[in-house]
């Protein structure tokens, strides 16, 4: 397929990513039972992660105070303002990490279900050319290792967002925007694991192919990221994201993505 950047601008590519996710949501009407089963792993993961969210929420002020000991002697107004900015940056960093971890853990727990969703999409588009048979346990081990590599990068970026939050006024806003785009990129890399692995392609291959479709990848990933932030949005979105990620992978490989 011709590089999307030679044909369309960033906005058009970004909107294409949104449409790919929208096509994934169509499976809720055509295969509701399959999609409902695909939501089950998300319920388990959400229950586990809710504890982490509550713990941080209850201790947010204490953490912000711990990170700003140098402000103890400042005027009350300046000290409170700084700690508010740090708390906002902490939220942005936590959201980035938790959203990525939610996707990674849910994909691991529900791999058979998401593979089935992906297969349903592939079959509706004519199947997979030159499909590679991937043994289950080696696939799990490789998936965990690749997720750890992406998690390490996510943690580093999360720390960067935290530092960015120290900048008055614009810091927290920039941290939130960068967190959404960064989180969207990593989500796309994680969610496309199944269709790319079905073709014998690894993390470095995914990164290279999705980079060539950067705006479309961001449109897909950022929309998934934002939907994950809605109450129970992750449960409804996760199965649709697995389907949309399959379409994204096919598009990146130059295969048909028209349902």
C-alpha positions in Angstrom: 0.0 0.0 0.0 1.2 3.5 -0.7 2.3 5.4 2.4 -0.7 7.2 3.7 1.3 10.4 4.0 1.7 10.6 0.2 -2.1 10.5 -0.2 -3.7 12.2 2.8 -2.9 14.7 5.5 -2.7 14.1 9.3 -6.3 14.9 10.0 -7.7 12.6 7.3 -5.5 9.8 8.5 -6.5 10.5 12.1 -10.2 10.3 11.1 -9.5 7.0 9.3 -8.3 5.6 12.7 -11.5 6.7 14.3 -13.5 5.0 11.5 -11.6 1.7 12.0 -12.6 1.7 15.7 -16.2 2.5 14.7 -16.1 -0.6 12.4 -14.9 -2.6 15.3 -17.9 -1.5 17.3 -20.2 -2.8 14.6 -19.5 -6.4 15.8 -21.6 -5.6 18.9 -24.6 -5.7 16.6 -23.5 -8.5 14.3 -21.8 -10.8 16.9 -23.1 -9.7 20.3 -22.4 -13.0 22.1 -18.8 -13.1 20.9 -18.3 -9.5 22.0 -20.0 -10.0 25.3 -17.6 -12.9 26.1 -14.7 -10.7 25.0 -15.7 -8.2 27.7 -15.4 -10.7 30.5 -11.6 -10.4 30.9 -12.0 -6.7 31.1 -14.4 -7.1 34.1 -11.7 -9.1 36.0 -9.0 -6.6 35.2 -11.2 -3.6 36.0 -11.9 -5.1 39.4 -8.2 -5.4 40.1 -7.3 -2.0 38.9 -10.1 -0.2 40.7 -8.1 -0.9 44.0 -5.1 0.9 42.6 -7.2 3.9 41.5 -8.8 4.2 45.0 -5.5 3.9 46.8 -3.9 6.7 44.8 -7.0 8.9 45.1 -7.0 8.6 48.8 -3.3 9.4 49.1 -3.0 11.9 46.2 -2.4 14.9 48.6 0.2 13.0 50.6 2.1 11.9 47.5 2.1 15.4 46.1 3.4 16.7 49.5 6.1 14.0 49.5 7.3 15.0 46.1 7.6 18.7 47.0 9.5 18.8 50.3 11.3 22.0 49.0 8.0 23.9 49.1 7.4 23.3 52.8 8.6 26.8 53.7 6.8 28.6 50.8 3.9 30.9 51.2 0.7 28.8 51.6 -0.8 30.0 48.3 2.3 29.1 46.2 2.8 25.8 48.1 -0.8 24.7 47.5 -0.7 25.8 43.9 2.4 23.8 43.2 1.1 20.7 44.9 -2.2 21.0 42.9 -0.1 21.0 39.7 1.9 18.0 40.9 -1.3 16.2 41.8 -2.7 16.9 38.3 0.4 15.6 36.7 0.3 12.5 38.9 -3.2 11.8 37.7 -2.1 12.2 34.0 0.9 9.8 34.6 -1.3 7.3 36.5 -3.9 7.3 33.7 -1.3 6.6 31.1 0.1 3.7 33.0 -3.2 2.2 34.1 -4.8 2.4 30.7 -1.8 0.7 29.1 -1.6 -1.9 31.8 -5.4 -2.5 31.6 -5.1 -3.3 27.9 -2.0 -5.5 28.3 -3.4 -7.5 31.3 -6.8 -7.9 29.7 -5.3 -9.1 26.4 -3.2 -11.6 28.4 -6.2 -12.9 30.4 -8.5 -13.0 27.4 -6.2 -14.0 24.6 -8.4 -16.9 23.3 -11.4 -14.6 23.2 -9.6 -11.7 21.4 -8.1 -14.1 18.9 -11.6 -15.4 18.1 -12.8 -11.8 17.6 -9.8 -11.1 15.4 -10.3 -14.3 13.4 -14.0 -13.3 12.8 -12.8 -10.0 11.3 -10.1 -11.7 9.2 -12.5 -14.3 7.9 -15.0 -11.6 6.8 -12.3 -10.0 4.7 -11.0 -13.2 3.0 -8.7 -14.7 5.7 -5.0 -14.3 6.3 -2.5 -14.7 3.4 0.4 -16.9 4.5 -0.8 -17.4 8.1 1.8 -18.6 10.5 0.9 -21.2 13.1 2.0 -19.8 16.5 2.3 -22.3 19.5 0.2 -21.1 22.5 2.8 -21.0 25.3 5.7 -19.4 23.3 3.2 -16.9 22.1 2.2 -16.1 25.7 5.8 -15.8 26.8 6.7 -13.5 23.9 3.7 -11.4 24.5 4.6 -10.9 28.2 8.2 -9.9 27.2 7.0 -7.4 24.6 4.5 -5.9 27.0 7.2 -5.5 29.6 9.3 -3.6 27.0 6.4 -1.3 26.2 5.7 -0.9 29.9 9.2 0.2 30.6 8.8 3.0 28.0 5.4 3.9 29.3 6.9 4.3 32.8 9.6 6.6 31.6 7.1 8.7 29.7 4.9 8.8 32.8 7.8 10.1 34.8 8.4 12.8 32.1 4.7 13.8 32.3 5.1 14.1 36.1 8.0 16.5 35.7 6.1 18.4 33.0 3.4 19.0 35.6 5.8 21.2 37.6 5.4 23.9 34.9 2.8 26.4 36.0 -0.5 26.6 34.1 0.4 24.8 30.9 2.2 21.9 32.5 -0.8 19.7 33.5 -2.6 20.5 30.2 0.4 19.5 28.1 0.8 16.4 30.3 -2.8 15.3 29.7 -2.6 15.9 25.9 0.8 14.2 25.6 -0.4 11.3 27.8 -3.4 10.7 25.5 -1.3 10.6 22.4 1.5 8.6 23.9 -1.0 6.2 25.5 -2.9 5.9 22.3 0.3 4.9 20.4 1.2 2.3 23.0 -2.3 0.9 23.0 -2.3 0.5 19.2 1.0 -1.4 19.5 -0.4 -3.6 22.2 -3.8 -4.2 20.6 -2.4 -5.2 17.2 -0.3 -8.0 18.7 -2.8 -10.8 17.7 -3.2 -10.0 14.0 0.5 -9.2 13.5 1.7 -12.3 15.3 -0.7 -14.4 13.2 1.6 -13.3 10.3 4.8 -14.1 12.2 5.5 -10.4 12.9 7.0 -9.2 16.2 7.0 -5.9 18.2 9.7 -4.2 16.0 7.7 -5.1 12.9 4.6 -3.7 14.4 6.3 -0.5 15.3 7.8 -0.1 11.8 4.5 -0.8 10.0 2.3 1.3 12.3 4.8 4.2 12.0 4.2 4.2 8.3 0.5 4.7 9.2 1.2 7.1 12.1 -1.8 9.4 11.9 -4.3 6.5 11.4 -2.6 4.6 14.2 -2.9 7.7 16.5 -6.5 8.2 15.5 -7.4 4.7 16.4 -5.2 4.5 19.6 -6.2 7.9 21.0 -9.9 7.3 20.6 -9.5 3.9 22.4 -7.5 5.7 25.2 -10.2 8.3 25.7 -13.1 5.8 25.6 -11.2 3.8 28.3 -11.5 6.9 30.6 -15.3 6.8 30.5 -17.2 4.9 33.2 -17.3 1.3 32.1 -16.0 2.5 28.7 -13.1 0.0 28.8 -15.5 -3.0 29.1 -17.5 -2.0 26.0 -14.5 -0.7 24.0 -12.0 -3.5 24.6 -13.7 -6.1 22.3 -14.4 -3.5 19.7 -10.7 -2.3 19.9 -9.6 -5.9 19.3 -11.6 -5.9 16.1 -10.5 -2.4 15.1 -6.9 -3.3 15.7 -7.2 -6.2 13.3 -8.5 -3.7 10.6 -5.6 -1.4 11.5 -3.1 -4.2 11.1 -4.5 -5.2 7.7 -4.4 -1.6 6.5 -0.8 -1.3 7.6 0.1 -4.5 5.7 -1.7 -3.3 2.5 -4.5 -5.9 2.9 -8.2 -5.2 2.5 -9.8 -3.5 5.6 -13.2 -2.9 4.1 -15.9 -4.9 6.0 
